[in-house]
């Protein structure tokens, strides 16, 4: 474990060897919606699988329709469904319907709106060109074409694409089971009645659960434990047996009443990372517990102040959870904007300012302090200022959407 606070980049590098996708599972196709594919999927069938009609009308030889009012003999009907192995000879037409297989010899379809049918004969009011209103076999997908990449999210359209290949199941990376635990004797659950002197309503862990769900994961379970290392150790010992990730909100600093490190010591867990050079969010902890039945649980200790918890979750917890889902395209693009005011960081740690991007301008909003939840509620982007850095109004900067 590091003895001094680490720069953010070094902290992430220390965590990376432990961030691996969860073991894949094969699920029924409709249960895969929203999950990440655990494998590349290649086409076994061409799409369309056969030449077929794009419109209701008449399958013809285009050469027979070049003279205005071409009159053809209707020799058969081909509805959508099993092919009747029909043929279309010179001077002939086949009544055909959308999606129906093209008869041998026909190379175009004339829409029924452009035809006049009289008994067994049809008069084509327009000339047809070869391939007109025909979906050619393999024109969209050929055999061996990659349809889904490993790590891609399975949307409704991709579910449909896999179904068109006859797939009933697919191998996916399951969503991580996350538990968010708040600590602190001073916390009272929202809705639990009036506050007593010295109490506050719990907000940081509630926010974290919503934040994680906003990243596309199921709403995490929640729990609370006071500032008692033994009780927290018992709780963690149970949680690590069925959770992939445990997020502890609060109690990770060096105070007498901070229970997280003593609780981990009771469980024989040595933190991999403790403290980072970041404002807000210096008291950050990362550890891993091997499960007796196999696998492991990642443990995150986040600051109890809501703004610190939010920022460290965005910068460190979010990439972890995305990696565990096999998500290769999660990283939000940084946005280049212009400062609406002069901003500076007189401190000795990188400071992630909370602000609002509006009209291409970045405005710092609210109190830039770790408890200032109202200001955080108004922001949609984070701006990192290096220690001692000052930027003038109008300076172009990169911000991280949040």
LINJO-V350874 format. One record per run of one state. SS is the DSSP state (H for helix, E for strand, C for the rest). FROM is the first residue (numbers start at 0). TO is the last residue. If there is no record, write none. Layout:
# LINJO-V350874
ss = (SS SS)
from = (FROM FROM)
to = (TO TO)
This chain:
# LINJO-V350874
ss = (C E C H C E H C E C E C E C E C E C H C E C E C E C E C E C E H E C E C E C E C E C E C H C E C E C E C E C H C E C H C E C H C E C E C E C E C E C H C E C E C E C E C H C E C E C E C)
from = (0 5 6 7 16 23 28 32 35 37 40 42 46 47 51 53 56 60 61 65 69 78 86 87 91 96 100 101 103 104 107 111 114 118 120 124 133 135 140 141 145 148 152 153 155 163 168 173 177 183 186 188 199 201 203 214 220 225 228 239 244 249 259 266 272 274 275 276 278 279 284 290 295 302 305 324 334 339 342 344 350 358 360 364 372 377 380 385 389 391 395 401)
to = (4 5 6 15 22 27 31 34 36 39 41 45 46 50 52 55 59 60 64 68 77 85 86 90 95 99 100 102 103 106 110 113 117 119 123 132 134 139 140 144 147 151 152 154 162 167 172 176 182 185 187 198 200 202 213 219 224 227 238 243 248 258 265 271 273 274 275 277 278 283 289 294 301 304 323 333 338 341 343 349 357 359 363 371 376 379 384 388 390 394 400 401)
